[in-house]
Amino acid sequence: MKVDKVIAAEEAVKYVKNGMTLGLGSGSTVNWFLRKLSVQVKEGLQIQGIPSSKKTERLAKELGIPLIDFSATTHIDLAIDGADEIDSSLNLIKGGGGSLVREKVVDACADELIIIADATKMVSQLGAFPLPIEVLPFGFEVTVENIKKLGGIPTLRRKDDQIFVSDNGNYIIDCSFGPIDDSVTLHEKLIQMVGVIDTGIFAGMADKVIVARNGGIELYSKT
């Protein structure tokens, strides 16, 4: 039996049309999408992709998916991305892989954003997954203290006993706020802080969410 991430990825490929410029998100489910997309490319599908992370770029190149960047075009027909949490209003928390800023740039440029996920990512309320916040390394200690004043419990992300550095050269602060009642307001308060680059709250951006559950597909659309 296929795992649900693969099923969601296969469904997403159906939305790709010849001649499209695609925004290529990040994460394990998107990696499956890239593998499925590469099969279509080898069979003659003409597309070009703008990757949202260095990991996605490397995998896409390995798979033979044609890539461009924003110097070639600023228009994206369709972006396919994953999420760490998705609520019933299709608001998202993203950034578990550390690519949230680039993902947001790519996703915001797209005419349509489709999120692909398995059912474990669907939640009644955002906040069980710590909210990633990308911050400037300089003075990050001050930013951490300001986040605490909003009620967050911040943790500087580390990898292999070293401070994690994003593709943009910044740090990621993972913040536990508990259940998030108003994701838009929380994002606005955080983004106004000096030193904050962006947050992993993607509110109102997803047009469709493809969720694979027990071998089947559930499709949610923005109302």
C-alpha positions as CSV (number, residue, x, y, z in Angstrom):
1,M,0.0,0.0,0.0
2,K,1.3,3.4,-0.9
3,V,2.1,5.8,2.0
4,D,-0.2,8.8,2.2
5,K,2.5,11.3,1.3
6,V,3.1,9.5,-2.0
7,I,-0.7,9.6,-2.7
8,A,-0.9,13.3,-2.0
9,A,2.1,13.9,-4.3
10,E,0.6,11.9,-7.1
11,E,-2.7,13.9,-6.8
12,A,-0.8,17.2,-7.0
13,V,1.0,16.3,-10.2
14,K,-2.5,16.2,-11.9
15,Y,-2.7,20.0,-11.5
16,V,0.5,20.6,-13.4
17,K,-0.1,21.7,-17.0
18,N,2.3,21.9,-20.0
19,G,4.2,25.2,-20.1
20,M,3.8,26.1,-16.4
21,T,6.3,27.8,-14.2
22,L,6.1,26.0,-10.9
23,G,7.0,27.1,-7.4
24,L,8.7,24.1,-5.8
25,G,8.3,24.0,-2.0
26,S,10.2,22.1,0.5
27,G,9.8,19.0,2.8
28,S,9.4,15.3,2.6
29,T,6.0,15.3,0.8
30,V,7.2,17.8,-1.7
31,N,10.2,15.5,-2.3
32,W,7.7,12.8,-3.4
33,F,6.0,15.4,-5.6
34,L,9.4,16.1,-7.3
35,R,10.0,12.5,-8.0
36,K,6.5,12.1,-9.5
37,L,7.0,15.3,-11.5
38,S,10.3,14.1,-12.9
39,V,8.6,11.1,-14.4
40,Q,6.3,13.4,-16.3
41,V,9.2,15.6,-17.4
42,K,11.0,12.6,-18.8
43,E,7.8,11.7,-20.7
44,G,7.8,15.2,-22.4
45,L,6.1,17.5,-20.0
46,Q,7.4,21.0,-20.5
47,I,7.7,23.0,-17.2
48,Q,10.2,25.0,-15.3
49,G,10.5,25.3,-11.6
50,I,11.7,27.9,-9.0
51,P,12.9,26.1,-5.9
52,S,12.3,27.5,-2.4
53,S,15.3,25.9,-0.8
54,K,18.8,24.6,-1.5
55,K,17.7,21.1,-0.7
56,T,14.8,21.3,-3.2
57,E,17.2,22.7,-5.8
58,R,19.6,19.9,-5.3
59,L,17.0,17.2,-5.6
60,A,15.3,18.8,-8.6
61,K,18.6,18.9,-10.4
62,E,19.3,15.3,-9.6
63,L,15.9,14.4,-11.0
64,G,16.3,16.4,-14.2
65,I,13.6,19.0,-13.5
66,P,14.4,22.2,-15.4
67,L,15.0,25.1,-13.0
68,I,15.1,28.9,-13.3
69,D,15.2,31.8,-10.8
70,F,13.5,35.1,-10.3
71,S,16.0,36.8,-12.7
72,A,14.2,34.9,-15.5
73,T,10.6,35.5,-14.4
74,T,8.7,36.9,-11.4
75,H,5.5,35.0,-12.4
76,I,4.6,31.6,-11.0
77,D,1.6,29.7,-12.3
78,L,1.3,27.2,-9.5
79,A,3.2,26.5,-6.3
80,I,3.2,23.1,-4.6
81,D,4.3,23.1,-1.0
82,G,3.9,21.2,2.3
83,A,3.1,22.3,5.8
84,D,3.7,21.4,9.4
85,E,0.2,22.2,10.6
86,I,-3.0,23.1,8.7
87,D,-6.2,24.3,10.4
88,S,-9.8,24.2,9.2
89,S,-9.5,27.7,7.7
90,L,-6.4,26.5,5.7
91,N,-4.0,28.7,7.7
92,L,-0.6,27.0,8.0
93,I,2.4,26.7,10.1
94,K,5.5,26.1,8.0
95,G,9.3,26.2,8.5
96,G,10.1,22.9,10.2
97,G,12.8,22.5,7.6
98,G,14.0,26.0,8.0
99,S,13.0,27.4,4.5
100,L,10.0,29.5,5.6
101,V,11.1,32.8,4.2
102,R,12.0,31.5,0.7
103,E,8.9,29.4,0.8
104,K,6.7,32.4,1.5
105,V,8.4,34.4,-1.3
106,V,7.7,31.6,-3.8
107,D,4.2,30.8,-2.6
108,A,3.1,34.5,-2.5
109,C,4.2,34.9,-6.2
110,A,2.0,32.0,-7.4
111,D,-1.4,32.4,-9.1
112,E,-2.4,29.3,-7.1
113,L,-0.9,27.6,-4.0
114,I,-1.6,24.0,-3.4
115,I,-0.5,22.4,-0.1
116,I,0.0,18.7,0.0
117,A,0.1,16.7,3.3
118,D,-1.0,13.6,5.1
119,A,-3.8,13.7,7.6
120,T,-1.4,14.1,10.6
121,K,-0.9,17.7,9.6
122,M,-4.6,18.6,9.9
123,V,-5.4,20.3,13.3
124,S,-8.4,22.0,14.8
125,Q,-6.1,24.9,16.0
126,L,-2.6,25.9,15.2
127,G,0.1,25.8,17.9
128,A,0.9,22.3,18.9
129,F,3.9,22.5,16.4
130,P,6.3,25.2,17.6
131,L,6.2,28.3,15.4
132,P,9.4,28.9,13.5
133,I,10.5,32.5,13.3
134,E,13.5,33.5,11.2
135,V,15.6,36.2,12.8
136,L,18.8,38.2,12.2
137,P,21.8,36.6,13.9
138,F,22.9,40.0,15.1
139,G,21.1,40.8,18.4
140,F,19.0,37.6,18.3
141,E,19.2,37.6,22.1
142,V,17.2,40.8,22.1
143,T,14.6,39.3,19.7
144,V,14.3,36.3,21.9
145,E,13.5,38.5,24.9
146,N,10.9,40.4,22.9
147,I,9.3,37.1,21.9
148,K,9.1,36.1,25.5
149,K,7.1,39.3,26.2
150,L,4.4,38.1,23.8
151,G,4.1,34.9,25.8
152,G,6.2,32.7,23.6
153,I,8.7,30.1,24.8
154,P,11.6,30.5,22.4
155,T,14.2,27.9,21.5
156,L,17.2,28.6,19.3
157,R,17.2,25.9,16.6
158,R,20.3,23.8,16.5
159,K,21.5,21.0,14.2
160,D,24.4,18.7,15.0
161,D,25.3,20.7,18.1
162,Q,25.6,23.8,16.0
163,I,23.3,26.8,15.6
164,F,21.1,26.1,12.6
165,V,21.6,28.6,9.8
166,S,18.9,29.1,7.2
167,D,19.6,29.4,3.4
168,N,19.4,33.1,4.0
169,G,22.2,33.1,6.6
170,N,19.8,33.7,9.5
171,Y,18.8,31.9,12.7
172,I,15.5,30.1,13.4
173,I,13.8,30.5,16.7
174,D,11.2,27.8,17.4
175,C,8.5,29.3,19.7
176,S,5.8,27.5,21.7
177,F,2.8,29.8,22.1
178,G,0.3,27.1,23.0
179,P,-3.0,27.1,21.0
180,I,-3.0,30.1,18.6
181,D,-6.4,31.8,18.7
182,D,-5.6,34.4,16.1
183,S,-2.7,33.5,13.8
184,V,-3.0,36.8,11.8
185,T,-2.6,39.0,14.8
186,L,0.3,36.9,16.2
187,H,2.1,37.2,12.9
188,E,1.6,40.9,12.7
189,K,2.9,41.4,16.3
190,L,6.0,39.3,15.6
191,I,6.8,40.8,12.2
192,Q,6.9,44.3,13.7
193,M,9.7,43.3,16.0
194,V,13.1,44.6,15.0
195,G,15.3,41.6,14.0
196,V,12.4,39.4,12.9
197,I,12.6,38.5,9.2
198,D,9.4,36.5,8.9
199,T,7.3,33.9,10.7
200,G,6.1,30.5,9.7
201,I,2.5,31.6,9.8
202,F,1.1,31.4,6.3
203,A,-2.4,32.8,6.8
204,G,-4.9,32.9,4.0
205,M,-2.3,31.9,1.4
206,A,-3.4,28.4,0.5
207,D,-5.9,28.0,-2.3
208,K,-6.2,24.3,-2.1
209,V,-5.1,21.6,0.4
210,I,-4.7,18.0,-0.8
211,V,-4.8,15.7,2.2
212,A,-4.1,11.9,1.9
213,R,-5.8,9.8,4.5
214,N,-5.9,6.0,4.7
215,G,-5.1,5.7,1.0
216,G,-7.7,8.2,-0.1
217,I,-7.7,11.9,-1.0
218,E,-9.5,14.8,0.7
219,L,-9.5,18.2,-1.1
220,Y,-10.1,21.4,0.8
221,S,-10.5,24.7,-1.1
222,K,-10.4,28.3,0.1
223,T,-13.9,29.6,0.6
